[in-house]
Amino acid sequence: MKGFLDKVIIQLRHNREAKGLSQQQLADLLEIGLRSYQRYENGESTPPIDLLYQASKVLNFDIKDLFDSTKLQSGNAHFKMYTLS
């Protein structure tokens, strides 16, 4: 997983953690297996857009937030998202 998809996954993880949910809890809410969710979040597999949409509803954020220009801080690393036009 490189570039743009990395940024989407970082945003997804950030939103999950902001809601205080474990990977297992979110997987349960999305009605998928834990290992499947872990593969998405670890970049081993590409999450389908319908899953990202469902996650946005479960986590109560606008799916466009996955693609907006935003700075996130994770530990000491800073990530900048790109805006789709």
C-alpha positions, 0 to 999 in steps of 0.5 A: 500500500503506497501513497494515497491509500496510505493516507486514507487508511491513516484517516480511517485509523484516526477516526476509529481511535478518536471514537475510542473503538478497538479494531474488533469493535469496529469490525463487529460494527461493520459486520466483518471479521477482525482479521479482514479489518486488520488487513485493511488497516495494516495495508495488506488488503485494499478496503472496498469503497462501500466499506469505507462508506459504511465506516464513515456512517458507523464512525459518524464522519463525512466520507469526504473527510478521508480525502480532504486536506488535513494534517494529522499527528500520530506520535511524532509523525505528521501526515498531510492528506490531499484534496481530490478535485 
